[in-house]
Amino acid sequence: MQNKASWDWEPGSRVIADTRDCSGGAEWIEEPYVSPDGERVAAVACVGEAQFTLCANGQPWENVFDKIWYPRFSPDGRLTAIVQSDGEWTLAVDDAPWEQTFAYLWGTRFSRDGSIIAASIQQDGEYGLAVDGEPWEGLFENATDFALSDDGSAGAASVQVKSLGQADIATFQQGVYSIAVNGEAWDAVFVNAWNPSFDAAGKRVAAALRHSLYEYGVAVDGVPWKSRFGSVWEPVFNPATGEVNAPGRVQGKWGLAVDDQMAWPARYAQLWHVAFTPDGKTTAAIVAPEFGSFTVAVNDRPWEATFPVVTDLALAKNGRAACLGSDCNKNFAICVDGRTWSGRYDMAWTPVFSDDGANVAVLVEKQGKRTVVLNDKVYREWFDTAFPPVFSPDGGKVLIRGISGGKFMRIVVTPDAFHA
């Protein structure tokens, strides 16, 4: 990951590039993507009939491809894109395609620091993961729900380990799915298995599973919990304790199970999207105390503020929490520590906390324009498009990355640039 302390945090505005320009000319240019530090902006450019490349800060890559899509910057600032030449797909990183090509490739993933890059692949009708260009040795006739550990040392997926004939209900009910880690499937086989997740060290894997048509559970490293549930959501590891937390439905209500014991009693109409602080002392989740009424619960204490829909739960290192509330994905509100901010927006993105948790900023959209809201105060300028804000290491400055009139601007501001 790029060291944020080395970024330019001098307050002020710089025009980085005109997103409409691509040196050498382009027939058309697609939507832009920006680097984490705001120093580069990139977009797919059509430079001829069925000829595409990436244009970064107005300069095209040397390589030209038949197709190119899903440009993304890695956390360490490298520019990637999924590319096709002569009917074969691969991943290009800073204009250097992987040597290995595949029948299809999708779903670029990065380790937390960006040093390792992975993507889902299909080759000869079988599926798996390629890590830094090297595919799993073992591929599967079906694979979904790909995951990469934080350090990039391991990948996992839900895989089909038994073949099914048409309408082969009997075999399906006996179990045909498992979880594969680095291309090797667990010995245990289930009716279904999904949402594999890694612990902080990238050594252990937990997954949701289906024992039968009516019973669900959780497995850790291939060993199922004894408990059975009416349904489950994605299990996740507490980063400090290593305990596995999983929302489970018991007698029509949802609670939170921790290492096969109900830690939060099953009293909610819904409970999902579990999150932790790095020290593991605070657990938060999106919950519905009543049907159709959602909020956030922190350590099993739900907020009083409720909404028809709650999404984008964010948890600060110091235990503060924030989320988005909306009327079925319209009229978005921002709720922090149970208090709803004053503004309402056509769209909003996941809240971002400063490292110390003292400040929170949110990218919002209203009437086709975007800006950033800091602690319920709105930045003075609205953009044609913009990207999520980034805090300086000390939390005292905000990096705003926005585009107006085709020009991508990198703006560093202090809190006094926002108004109530």
LOMI-744824 format. One record per residue (C-alpha): residue number from 1; x, z, y. Coordinates in Angstrom, 1 decimal, decimal comma, padded with zeros to 4 digits. Layout:
BEGIN
+-----+--------+--------+--------+
: seq :     c1 :     c3 :     c2 :
+-----+--------+--------+--------+
: NUM :      X :      Z :      Y :
...
+-----+--------+--------+--------+
REM end
This chain:
BEGIN
+-----+--------+--------+--------+
: seq :     c1 :     c3 :     c2 :
+-----+--------+--------+--------+
:   1 :  000,0 :  000,0 :  000,0 :
:   2 :  001,2 : -000,8 :  003,5 :
:   3 :  002,5 :  002,3 :  005,3 :
:   4 :  000,0 :  002,7 :  008,2 :
:   5 :  002,5 :  004,7 :  010,2 :
:   6 :  004,6 :  001,5 :  010,5 :
:   7 :  001,7 : -000,5 :  012,0 :
:   8 :  001,4 : -001,2 :  015,7 :
:   9 : -000,7 :  001,7 :  017,1 :
:  10 : -000,1 :  001,0 :  020,7 :
:  11 : -003,5 :  000,9 :  022,5 :
:  12 : -004,5 : -002,5 :  023,6 :
:  13 : -005,8 : -005,9 :  022,5 :
:  14 : -004,0 : -008,9 :  021,0 :
:  15 : -005,3 : -012,3 :  020,0 :
:  16 : -003,8 : -013,0 :  016,6 :
:  17 : -005,1 : -016,5 :  016,0 :
:  18 : -007,9 : -018,9 :  016,6 :
:  19 : -009,9 : -019,0 :  013,4 :
:  20 : -011,0 : -022,6 :  014,2 :
:  21 : -007,5 : -024,0 :  014,1 :
:  22 : -005,5 : -025,0 :  011,0 :
:  23 : -002,1 : -026,7 :  011,8 :
:  24 : -002,2 : -030,3 :  010,5 :
:  25 : -006,0 : -030,5 :  010,8 :
:  26 : -008,8 : -029,6 :  008,5 :
:  27 : -012,2 : -031,2 :  007,9 :
:  28 : -013,8 : -027,8 :  007,9 :
:  29 : -012,9 : -024,1 :  007,5 :
:  30 : -014,9 : -021,3 :  005,7 :
:  31 : -015,5 : -017,7 :  006,7 :
:  32 : -012,4 : -015,7 :  007,6 :
:  33 : -010,8 : -012,6 :  005,9 :
:  34 : -008,3 : -010,3 :  007,6 :
:  35 : -005,4 : -008,2 :  006,4 :
:  36 : -005,6 : -004,4 :  006,3 :
:  37 : -003,2 : -004,1 :  009,3 :
:  38 : -005,0 : -006,7 :  011,3 :
:  39 : -002,0 : -008,9 :  011,8 :
:  40 : -003,3 : -011,9 :  009,7 :
:  41 : -006,5 : -013,8 :  009,4 :
:  42 : -007,1 : -016,3 :  006,6 :
:  43 : -009,7 : -018,8 :  005,5 :
:  44 : -010,3 : -021,5 :  003,0 :
:  45 : -009,7 : -025,0 :  004,6 :
:  46 : -010,8 : -028,4 :  003,4 :
:  47 : -007,9 : -030,8 :  004,2 :
:  48 : -009,2 : -033,9 :  002,4 :
:  49 : -011,7 : -035,1 : -000,2 :
:  50 : -011,7 : -032,4 : -002,9 :
:  51 : -008,5 : -030,9 : -001,4 :
:  52 : -008,4 : -027,3 : -000,3 :
:  53 : -005,8 : -024,7 :  000,8 :
:  54 : -005,7 : -021,4 :  002,6 :
:  55 : -004,9 : -021,3 :  006,3 :
:  56 : -003,4 : -018,0 :  007,6 :
:  57 : -002,9 : -017,5 :  011,3 :
:  58 : -003,4 : -021,2 :  011,8 :
:  59 : -000,8 : -022,2 :  009,3 :
:  60 : -001,8 : -023,8 :  005,9 :
:  61 : -000,3 : -023,0 :  002,6 :
:  62 :  002,0 : -025,8 :  001,2 :
:  63 :  000,0 : -026,0 : -002,0 :
:  64 : -003,3 : -027,9 : -002,1 :
:  65 : -005,9 : -027,3 : -004,8 :
:  66 : -009,0 : -029,0 : -006,2 :
:  67 : -011,0 : -025,8 : -005,5 :
:  68 : -010,2 : -022,5 : -003,9 :
:  69 : -012,4 : -019,4 : -003,4 :
:  70 : -012,5 : -015,6 : -003,0 :
:  71 : -009,5 : -015,2 : -000,6 :
:  72 : -008,5 : -011,5 : -000,5 :
:  73 : -005,7 : -009,5 :  001,0 :
:  74 : -004,1 : -006,9 : -001,3 :
:  75 : -003,6 : -003,3 : -000,1 :
:  76 :  000,1 : -004,2 :  000,4 :
:  77 : -000,8 : -007,2 :  002,6 :
:  78 : -000,4 : -010,1 :  000,2 :
:  79 : -002,8 : -012,9 :  000,5 :
:  80 : -004,5 : -014,0 : -002,8 :
:  81 : -007,1 : -016,7 : -003,8 :
:  82 : -008,6 : -018,0 : -006,9 :
:  83 : -007,6 : -021,7 : -007,3 :
:  84 : -008,3 : -024,7 : -009,6 :
:  85 : -006,1 : -027,7 : -010,3 :
:  86 : -006,8 : -030,3 : -013,0 :
:  87 : -009,8 : -028,3 : -014,3 :
:  88 : -007,7 : -025,1 : -014,9 :
:  89 : -008,0 : -021,9 : -012,9 :
:  90 : -005,5 : -019,3 : -011,9 :
:  91 : -004,6 : -016,9 : -009,1 :
:  92 : -002,4 : -017,8 : -006,2 :
:  93 : -000,5 : -015,0 : -004,4 :
:  94 :  001,1 : -015,8 : -001,0 :
:  95 :  001,0 : -019,6 : -001,9 :
:  96 :  002,6 : -019,0 : -005,4 :
:  97 :  000,1 : -019,7 : -008,3 :
:  98 :  000,5 : -017,7 : -011,5 :
:  99 :  002,3 : -019,8 : -014,1 :
: 100 : -000,5 : -019,1 : -016,7 :
: 101 : -003,8 : -021,1 : -016,2 :
: 102 : -007,2 : -020,4 : -017,7 :
: 103 : -010,5 : -022,1 : -018,4 :
: 104 : -012,0 : -019,7 : -015,7 :
: 105 : -010,8 : -016,7 : -013,6 :
: 106 : -012,8 : -014,4 : -011,4 :
: 107 : -013,0 : -010,8 : -010,0 :
: 108 : -009,6 : -010,2 : -008,4 :
: 109 : -008,6 : -006,5 : -008,6 :
: 110 : -005,7 : -004,5 : -007,1 :
: 111 : -004,0 : -001,3 : -007,9 :
: 112 : -004,3 :  001,3 : -005,2 :
: 113 : -001,0 :  000,4 : -003,6 :
: 114 : -001,5 : -003,3 : -004,2 :
: 115 :  001,7 : -003,8 : -006,2 :
: 116 : -000,3 : -004,9 : -009,3 :
: 117 : -003,0 : -007,6 : -009,2 :
: 118 : -005,4 : -008,4 : -012,1 :
: 119 : -008,3 : -010,8 : -012,7 :
: 120 : -010,9 : -011,4 : -015,3 :
: 121 : -010,3 : -014,5 : -017,4 :
: 122 : -012,0 : -016,8 : -020,0 :
: 123 : -009,8 : -018,9 : -022,3 :
: 124 : -011,0 : -020,9 : -025,2 :
: 125 : -014,4 : -019,2 : -025,2 :
: 126 : -012,9 : -015,7 : -025,2 :
: 127 : -012,7 : -013,1 : -022,4 :
: 128 : -010,3 : -010,5 : -021,2 :
: 129 : -008,0 : -009,4 : -018,3 :
: 130 : -004,9 : -011,0 : -016,9 :
: 131 : -002,5 : -008,6 : -015,1 :
: 132 :  000,1 : -010,1 : -012,8 :
: 133 : -000,5 : -013,4 : -014,6 :
: 134 : -000,2 : -012,1 : -018,2 :
: 135 : -003,4 : -012,1 : -020,2 :
: 136 : -004,3 : -009,5 : -022,8 :
: 137 : -003,0 : -010,3 : -026,2 :
: 138 : -006,5 : -009,5 : -027,6 :
: 139 : -009,4 : -011,4 : -026,1 :
: 140 : -013,1 : -011,0 : -027,0 :
: 141 : -016,1 : -013,3 : -027,3 :
: 142 : -017,8 : -011,3 : -024,6 :
: 143 : -016,4 : -008,9 : -021,9 :
: 144 : -017,9 : -007,4 : -018,8 :
: 145 : -017,5 : -004,4 : -016,5 :
: 146 : -013,8 : -004,8 : -016,0 :
: 147 : -011,8 : -001,9 : -014,5 :
: 148 : -008,2 : -001,4 : -013,4 :
: 149 : -006,6 :  002,0 : -013,2 :
: 150 : -005,4 :  003,2 : -009,8 :
: 151 : -001,8 :  002,7 : -010,6 :
: 152 : -002,5 : -000,7 : -012,3 :
: 153 : -000,9 :  000,4 : -015,5 :
: 154 : -004,1 : -000,2 : -017,6 :
: 155 : -007,2 : -002,3 : -017,6 :
: 156 : -010,5 : -001,8 : -019,5 :
: 157 : -013,7 : -003,6 : -020,2 :
: 158 : -016,9 : -003,5 : -022,1 :
: 159 : -016,5 : -005,9 : -025,0 :
: 160 : -018,4 : -007,3 : -027,9 :
: 161 : -016,6 : -006,6 : -031,2 :
: 162 : -019,2 : -008,0 : -033,7 :
: 163 : -020,7 : -011,5 : -033,6 :
: 164 : -024,4 : -012,0 : -033,4 :
: 165 : -026,6 : -014,7 : -034,7 :
: 166 : -029,7 : -015,9 : -032,9 :
: 167 : -032,3 : -013,2 : -032,8 :
: 168 : -030,0 : -010,9 : -034,9 :
: 169 : -031,8 : -007,8 : -033,9 :
: 170 : -030,7 : -005,8 : -036,9 :
: 171 : -027,0 : -006,2 : -036,2 :
: 172 : -027,5 : -005,5 : -032,5 :
: 173 : -029,2 : -002,1 : -033,3 :
: 174 : -026,4 : -001,2 : -035,6 :
: 175 : -024,0 : -001,6 : -032,7 :
: 176 : -021,8 : -004,5 : -031,6 :
: 177 : -020,2 : -003,2 : -028,4 :
: 178 : -017,2 : -001,0 : -027,6 :
: 179 : -014,6 : -000,5 : -024,8 :
: 180 : -011,3 : -002,3 : -024,8 :
: 181 : -008,2 : -000,8 : -023,1 :
: 182 : -005,3 : -003,2 : -022,5 :
: 183 : -006,9 : -005,6 : -025,0 :
: 184 : -007,4 : -003,1 : -027,8 :
: 185 : -011,0 : -002,0 : -028,6 :
: 186 : -012,0 :  001,5 : -029,5 :
: 187 : -012,7 :  002,1 : -033,2 :
: 188 : -016,1 :  003,4 : -032,3 :
: 189 : -018,9 :  000,8 : -031,9 :
: 190 : -022,2 :  001,3 : -030,1 :
: 191 : -025,5 : -000,5 : -029,4 :
: 192 : -024,0 : -000,9 : -025,9 :
: 193 : -021,1 :  000,5 : -023,8 :
: 194 : -020,5 : -000,1 : -020,1 :
: 195 : -018,9 :  001,2 : -016,9 :
: 196 : -015,5 :  002,2 : -018,2 :
: 197 : -013,5 :  004,4 : -015,7 :
: 198 : -010,0 :  005,8 : -015,7 :
: 199 : -008,7 :  009,2 : -014,9 :
: 200 : -006,3 :  009,7 : -012,0 :
: 201 : -003,2 :  009,1 : -014,3 :
: 202 : -004,6 :  005,9 : -015,8 :
: 203 : -004,3 :  007,4 : -019,3 :
: 204 : -007,9 :  008,4 : -020,3 :
: 205 : -011,1 :  006,3 : -020,2 :
: 206 : -014,7 :  007,4 : -020,1 :
: 207 : -017,7 :  005,1 : -020,5 :
: 208 : -021,5 :  005,2 : -020,6 :
: 209 : -023,0 :  004,2 : -023,9 :
: 210 : -026,2 :  003,6 : -025,8 :
: 211 : -026,5 :  005,2 : -029,3 :
: 212 : -029,8 :  003,6 : -030,1 :
: 213 : -032,8 :  001,9 : -028,5 :
: 214 : -033,8 :  005,3 : -026,9 :
: 215 : -030,7 :  007,5 : -026,8 :
: 216 : -027,8 :  007,3 : -024,4 :
: 217 : -024,5 :  009,2 : -024,0 :
: 218 : -020,9 :  009,3 : -022,9 :
: 219 : -017,7 :  008,6 : -024,8 :
: 220 : -014,2 :  009,6 : -023,7 :
: 221 : -011,3 :  007,8 : -025,3 :
: 222 : -013,7 :  006,5 : -028,0 :
: 223 : -015,1 :  010,0 : -028,9 :
: 224 : -018,8 :  010,4 : -028,0 :
: 225 : -020,2 :  013,6 : -026,5 :
: 226 : -022,6 :  015,5 : -028,7 :
: 227 : -025,3 :  015,4 : -026,0 :
: 228 : -028,0 :  012,7 : -025,9 :
: 229 : -029,8 :  011,6 : -022,8 :
: 230 : -032,8 :  009,5 : -021,9 :
: 231 : -030,4 :  007,5 : -019,7 :
: 232 : -026,9 :  007,8 : -018,1 :
: 233 : -025,0 :  006,4 : -015,2 :
: 234 : -021,3 :  005,7 : -014,8 :
: 235 : -019,1 :  008,7 : -015,9 :
: 236 : -016,1 :  009,5 : -013,6 :
: 237 : -013,2 :  011,8 : -013,8 :
: 238 : -012,6 :  014,7 : -011,4 :
: 239 : -009,2 :  013,7 : -010,0 :
: 240 : -007,9 :  017,3 : -010,0 :
: 241 : -009,3 :  018,8 : -013,1 :
: 242 : -009,6 :  015,8 : -015,3 :
: 243 : -013,2 :  016,8 : -016,2 :
: 244 : -015,6 :  014,0 : -017,0 :
: 245 : -018,7 :  014,0 : -014,8 :
: 246 : -021,7 :  011,8 : -015,7 :
: 247 : -025,3 :  011,7 : -014,4 :
: 248 : -027,7 :  012,2 : -017,3 :
: 249 : -031,5 :  012,1 : -017,6 :
: 250 : -033,1 :  015,0 : -019,5 :
: 251 : -036,8 :  015,2 : -020,1 :
: 252 : -037,5 :  012,8 : -017,2 :
: 253 : -035,2 :  014,4 : -014,7 :
: 254 : -031,6 :  013,8 : -013,7 :
: 255 : -028,7 :  016,2 : -013,5 :
: 256 : -024,9 :  016,1 : -013,7 :
: 257 : -023,1 :  016,7 : -017,0 :
: 258 : -019,5 :  017,9 : -016,9 :
: 259 : -017,6 :  017,7 : -020,1 :
: 260 : -020,8 :  017,6 : -022,2 :
: 261 : -022,4 :  020,5 : -020,4 :
: 262 : -025,1 :  020,3 : -017,7 :
: 263 : -023,4 :  021,6 : -014,5 :
: 264 : -026,1 :  020,5 : -012,1 :
: 265 : -029,5 :  021,2 : -013,7 :
: 266 : -031,7 :  018,2 : -014,4 :
: 267 : -034,1 :  018,6 : -011,4 :
: 268 : -033,7 :  015,3 : -009,5 :
: 269 : -035,8 :  012,1 : -009,7 :
: 270 : -032,5 :  010,3 : -009,5 :
: 271 : -028,8 :  011,1 : -009,3 :
: 272 : -025,9 :  008,6 : -009,2 :
: 273 : -022,7 :  007,5 : -007,3 :
: 274 : -020,7 :  010,7 : -007,9 :
: 275 : -017,7 :  011,2 : -005,7 :
: 276 : -015,0 :  013,9 : -005,4 :
: 277 : -012,5 :  015,2 : -002,9 :
: 278 : -008,8 :  014,8 : -004,0 :
: 279 : -008,6 :  018,5 : -004,7 :
: 280 : -011,6 :  018,3 : -007,0 :
: 281 : -013,4 :  021,2 : -005,3 :
: 282 : -016,2 :  019,2 : -003,8 :
: 283 : -018,5 :  017,0 : -005,8 :
: 284 : -021,1 :  014,8 : -004,0 :
: 285 : -023,7 :  012,4 : -005,3 :
: 286 : -026,7 :  010,3 : -004,1 :
: 287 : -029,8 :  012,1 : -005,3 :
: 288 : -033,6 :  011,8 : -005,0 :
: 289 : -035,2 :  015,3 : -004,9 :
: 290 : -038,5 :  013,5 : -005,2 :
: 291 : -039,5 :  010,0 : -006,3 :
: 292 : -038,7 :  007,4 : -003,5 :
: 293 : -037,0 :  010,0 : -001,3 :
: 294 : -033,2 :  009,8 : -001,3 :
: 295 : -030,4 :  011,9 :  000,2 :
: 296 : -026,9 :  013,3 : -000,6 :
: 297 : -026,2 :  016,5 : -002,5 :
: 298 : -022,8 :  018,2 : -002,1 :
: 299 : -022,0 :  020,7 : -004,9 :
: 300 : -025,7 :  020,4 : -006,0 :
: 301 : -027,0 :  021,3 : -002,5 :
: 302 : -029,1 :  018,4 : -001,2 :
: 303 : -029,3 :  017,6 :  002,5 :
: 304 : -032,7 :  018,0 :  004,3 :
: 305 : -032,5 :  014,5 :  005,8 :
: 306 : -034,0 :  011,9 :  003,4 :
: 307 : -034,5 :  008,1 :  003,4 :
: 308 : -036,3 :  005,5 :  001,2 :
: 309 : -032,9 :  004,2 :  000,3 :
: 310 : -029,4 :  005,8 :  000,4 :
: 311 : -026,2 :  003,8 : -000,2 :
: 312 : -022,5 :  003,8 :  000,6 :
: 313 : -021,6 :  007,5 :  000,0 :
: 314 : -018,2 :  008,4 :  001,5 :
: 315 : -016,4 :  011,7 :  001,1 :
: 316 : -013,6 :  012,9 :  003,3 :
: 317 : -010,5 :  014,7 :  002,0 :
: 318 : -011,8 :  018,0 :  003,6 :
: 319 : -015,2 :  017,7 :  002,0 :
: 320 : -017,3 :  016,1 :  004,8 :
: 321 : -019,7 :  013,5 :  003,5 :
: 322 : -021,5 :  010,5 :  005,0 :
: 323 : -023,9 :  007,8 :  003,8 :
: 324 : -026,2 :  005,0 :  004,9 :
: 325 : -029,9 :  005,5 :  004,9 :
: 326 : -032,3 :  002,6 :  005,3 :
: 327 : -035,9 :  001,4 :  004,9 :
: 328 : -035,3 : -000,7 :  001,8 :
: 329 : -032,1 : -002,2 :  003,2 :
: 330 : -033,3 : -002,7 :  006,8 :
: 331 : -033,2 : -000,4 :  009,8 :
: 332 : -030,0 :  001,3 :  008,8 :
: 333 : -029,1 :  004,8 :  009,8 :
: 334 : -025,8 :  006,7 :  009,5 :
: 335 : -026,0 :  010,2 :  008,2 :
: 336 : -023,0 :  012,6 :  008,3 :
: 337 : -023,0 :  016,1 :  006,8 :
: 338 : -026,8 :  015,9 :  006,7 :
: 339 : -027,2 :  014,9 :  010,4 :
: 340 : -028,6 :  011,5 :  011,2 :
: 341 : -026,9 :  009,6 :  014,1 :
: 342 : -029,1 :  008,3 :  016,9 :
: 343 : -028,5 :  004,5 :  016,4 :
: 344 : -030,4 :  002,1 :  014,1 :
: 345 : -028,9 : -001,2 :  012,9 :
: 346 : -029,8 : -004,4 :  011,1 :
: 347 : -026,8 : -003,8 :  008,8 :
: 348 : -024,1 : -001,2 :  008,3 :
: 349 : -021,1 : -000,8 :  006,1 :
: 350 : -019,5 :  002,2 :  004,3 :
: 351 : -018,5 :  005,0 :  006,6 :
: 352 : -014,8 :  005,5 :  007,1 :
: 353 : -013,2 :  009,0 :  007,6 :
: 354 : -010,0 :  009,7 :  009,3 :
: 355 : -007,4 :  011,3 :  007,0 :
: 356 : -008,1 :  014,8 :  008,4 :
: 357 : -011,9 :  014,2 :  008,1 :
: 358 : -012,4 :  015,1 :  011,8 :
: 359 : -013,7 :  011,6 :  012,7 :
: 360 : -015,9 :  009,0 :  011,1 :
: 361 : -016,3 :  005,3 :  012,1 :
: 362 : -018,8 :  002,7 :  010,8 :
: 363 : -019,0 : -001,1 :  011,1 :
: 364 : -022,6 : -002,0 :  012,2 :
: 365 : -024,5 : -005,2 :  013,0 :
: 366 : -027,5 : -005,7 :  015,4 :
: 367 : -029,1 : -009,0 :  016,4 :
: 368 : -026,3 : -011,0 :  014,8 :
: 369 : -023,4 : -009,2 :  016,5 :
: 370 : -021,1 : -006,5 :  015,1 :
: 371 : -019,2 : -003,6 :  016,5 :
: 372 : -017,9 : -000,1 :  015,5 :
: 373 : -019,6 :  003,2 :  016,0 :
: 374 : -017,3 :  006,3 :  016,2 :
: 375 : -018,9 :  009,8 :  015,9 :
: 376 : -022,3 :  008,3 :  017,0 :
: 377 : -020,7 :  006,6 :  020,0 :
: 378 : -020,7 :  002,8 :  020,2 :
: 379 : -017,6 :  000,6 :  021,1 :
: 380 : -018,0 : -001,2 :  024,4 :
: 381 : -017,7 : -004,7 :  022,9 :
: 382 : -019,8 : -006,6 :  020,3 :
: 383 : -018,2 : -009,4 :  018,2 :
: 384 : -019,5 : -012,5 :  016,4 :
: 385 : -018,1 : -010,9 :  013,3 :
: 386 : -016,0 : -007,8 :  012,6 :
: 387 : -014,4 : -005,9 :  009,8 :
: 388 : -014,4 : -002,2 :  008,7 :
: 389 : -012,4 :  000,0 :  011,1 :
: 390 : -009,1 :  001,7 :  010,2 :
: 391 : -007,9 :  005,1 :  011,6 :
: 392 : -004,3 :  005,7 :  012,6 :
: 393 : -002,5 :  008,3 :  010,4 :
: 394 : -003,2 :  011,1 :  013,0 :
: 395 : -006,8 :  010,1 :  013,3 :
: 396 : -006,6 :  009,7 :  017,1 :
: 397 : -006,8 :  005,9 :  017,3 :
: 398 : -009,1 :  003,3 :  015,7 :
: 399 : -008,0 : -000,3 :  014,7 :
: 400 : -010,8 : -002,7 :  015,4 :
: 401 : -010,6 : -006,2 :  013,9 :
: 402 : -013,1 : -008,6 :  015,4 :
: 403 : -013,8 : -012,3 :  016,1 :
: 404 : -015,4 : -013,6 :  019,3 :
: 405 : -015,5 : -017,3 :  020,3 :
: 406 : -013,4 : -018,1 :  017,2 :
: 407 : -010,5 : -015,9 :  018,3 :
: 408 : -009,5 : -013,1 :  016,0 :
: 409 : -008,5 : -010,0 :  018,0 :
: 410 : -006,6 : -006,9 :  016,9 :
: 411 : -007,7 : -004,0 :  019,1 :
: 412 : -006,3 : -000,4 :  019,0 :
: 413 : -008,5 :  002,0 :  021,0 :
: 414 : -008,8 :  005,7 :  021,6 :
: 415 : -012,1 :  007,6 :  021,4 :
: 416 : -012,8 :  007,2 :  025,2 :
: 417 : -013,5 :  003,5 :  024,5 :
: 418 : -016,8 :  004,5 :  022,8 :
: 419 : -019,9 :  005,5 :  024,6 :
: 420 : -023,1 :  007,4 :  023,8 :
+-----+--------+--------+--------+
REM end
